Amino acid sequence: MDRKMANRKLIRLSQIKSKIVVENLEETDWVTFGVIVRKVTPQSSNNGRTFSIWRLNDLRDLNQYVSLFLFGDVHREHWKTDQGTV
């Protein structure tokens, strides 16, 4: 993990919103980790394509979460991923 994190900044999911306000994250090599705390049943978009929505949390503040929308190949490969997966 030390090797993979070298020269990268860890930003907790619960901190992303506040970090975006004060930092230009587009110019920073940063990573985050999250747990799938909720999955919405796959849905169809207006154009008929199926997608999934995951609610991710870092387990520090359960009121702060990020919604991740999975489309295309990512949806097809990962829609069965279990809730609780990191």
C-alpha positions as CSV (number, residue, x, y, z in Angstrom):
1,M,0.0,0.0,0.0
2,D,2.9,2.4,0.8
3,R,4.2,1.9,-2.8
4,K,0.8,2.5,-4.4
5,M,0.2,5.6,-2.2
6,A,3.6,7.1,-2.9
7,N,3.2,10.8,-4.0
8,R,-0.6,10.6,-3.6
9,K,-2.8,12.3,-1.2
10,L,-5.5,10.4,0.7
11,I,-8.8,12.3,1.0
12,R,-11.5,10.7,3.0
13,L,-14.9,10.5,1.2
14,S,-16.4,12.6,4.0
15,Q,-13.8,15.3,3.3
16,I,-14.3,15.6,-0.5
17,K,-16.9,18.3,-0.4
18,S,-14.9,20.6,1.9
19,K,-11.6,19.9,0.0
20,I,-13.2,20.8,-3.4
21,V,-13.9,24.3,-2.0
22,V,-10.4,25.0,-0.8
23,E,-8.2,23.0,-3.2
24,N,-7.9,22.4,-6.9
25,L,-8.1,18.6,-6.8
26,E,-7.8,18.4,-10.6
27,E,-4.1,19.3,-10.1
28,T,-3.5,16.8,-7.3
29,D,-2.9,13.0,-7.5
30,W,-5.4,11.9,-4.8
31,V,-7.2,8.7,-3.8
32,T,-10.1,7.8,-1.7
33,F,-11.6,4.7,-0.2
34,G,-15.2,3.9,0.3
35,V,-17.6,1.2,1.4
36,I,-20.8,0.5,-0.5
37,V,-23.4,1.2,2.1
38,R,-26.4,1.2,-0.2
39,K,-27.1,-0.1,-3.7
40,V,-30.1,1.0,-5.8
41,T,-31.7,-1.7,-7.9
42,P,-30.3,-1.3,-11.5
43,Q,-32.4,1.1,-13.5
44,S,-32.9,2.1,-17.2
45,S,-32.1,5.5,-18.5
46,N,-34.2,7.4,-21.0
47,N,-32.2,5.8,-23.9
48,G,-32.8,2.3,-22.5
49,R,-29.3,1.7,-21.1
50,T,-29.1,0.0,-17.7
51,F,-27.1,1.6,-14.9
52,S,-26.5,1.2,-11.2
53,I,-26.2,3.7,-8.3
54,W,-24.0,3.0,-5.3
55,R,-23.9,5.1,-2.1
56,L,-20.3,5.1,-0.8
57,N,-19.2,6.1,2.7
58,D,-15.9,6.1,4.7
59,L,-17.7,5.0,7.9
60,R,-16.5,8.2,9.7
61,D,-19.7,10.2,9.2
62,L,-22.6,8.2,8.0
63,N,-24.4,11.4,6.9
64,Q,-21.7,12.2,4.3
65,Y,-21.7,10.0,1.2
66,V,-20.9,10.0,-2.4
67,S,-23.3,8.6,-5.0
68,L,-21.5,6.7,-7.7
69,F,-23.3,6.0,-11.0
70,L,-22.1,3.0,-13.0
71,F,-22.8,2.9,-16.7
72,G,-21.8,0.7,-19.7
73,D,-19.0,-1.8,-19.2
74,V,-18.4,-0.7,-15.6
75,H,-22.1,-1.4,-14.8
76,R,-22.0,-4.8,-16.6
77,E,-18.8,-5.9,-14.7
78,H,-19.7,-4.6,-11.3
79,W,-23.4,-4.4,-10.7
80,K,-23.4,-7.7,-8.7
81,T,-20.8,-6.4,-6.2
82,D,-22.0,-6.9,-2.7
83,Q,-23.1,-4.1,-0.4
84,G,-20.4,-3.7,2.3
85,T,-17.5,-4.2,-0.2
86,V,-14.6,-1.7,0.1
